[in-house]
Amino acid sequence: MPTFIIEREIAGADRLSASELKEISARSNEVVAGLGVPYKWITSYVAGDKIYCVHEAESADVIERHAREAGFPANKVTLLAASIGPMTADA
């Protein structure tokens, strides 16, 4: 399944409380469960006024549907071309 990076612009994202992040996560999980199509939330990173999410889905349209139904912005959705890390140098 294709993997996407989603950039969400949320003012003060880095100041969201643990409780607020828990609520956001629960809402995302609820929407994923109701999509009726293959979808997997891998992880998210909170930095400054943005949350960067890594999700697997059939298409960017499904990513945008998830965002719409969850009430989250999806300001930029980018298909990953490759994944590299320190071990890539040893391959």
N, C-alpha and C positions, 0 to 999 in steps of 0.2 A: 504494500500500500504506500502511496506517495507520502512524504513527510514535508510539513510546512513549518515555517517560522511566522508567527503572527506578532506584529507590533501593535500594542494597545496603548494609546495615549490617555493616561488617567492622572490628572493633576494631583500631586501629593501621594502618588502610589507608594513611595518609600516610607510614608508615614502612616499607612494603613495598619490598624492594630491586628493582633493575632486573631481576634474574634471576627474582624471584617474580612480578613483573608480566608478564614474558615467558611464564612457565609458565601463568599465568591466561589470558593472551591465546591461547596455543596450545590450551589446553583448550576455550575458547569456540569457536575456529575449528573444532576437531574436531567438536564437538557440532552447530554450524551445518551443517557438511557432511553430517552424518548425519540431519538432521531430516526430509528428504524433502519439505519444504514451502518456499515462498518465505520467506526470512529474510535480513535484512541488518543487520550491526552497523555503525553509523555512527561513533560515537566514545564515549569514556568520560572522565570527569573524576574524579580522586582528590582528596578534600578531607576532612581530619580523619579521622573514623571511618566515612566513607562513600565509596562509589563511585557516581557518577551516570552511567548509560549511556543512550545514544540508540540505539534499535533500530527497524527496520521489520519488521513481521510482520502476518499476517492477523488476529491477535487476541491479547488478553492471555493467553489459555490457551496459545498457542504460546510466548509470552515466558516464562511460568511453567514450561512443559515444558523449555525451554532451560536455565533456571536449575536445575531439578531434576536434569537429566541431567548438567550441568556441575559440580554440587555447589556452586553459588553461591546465596546468599540473594537473593530478590527481595522485599524487605520492602514495597515499594510500587510498583505499576505504574500509570502514568497515561497515558491517551491524550492526545496533543497536540491542542489545538483550533486553534492557529495558531502561526506562527513570525514574529517581527518582529526588526528590527535597525535600525541607524542609517539605512539607506536606505529604511526604511518611511516615514519622515517626508517623503521626497522623492517618493513615489509618488503 
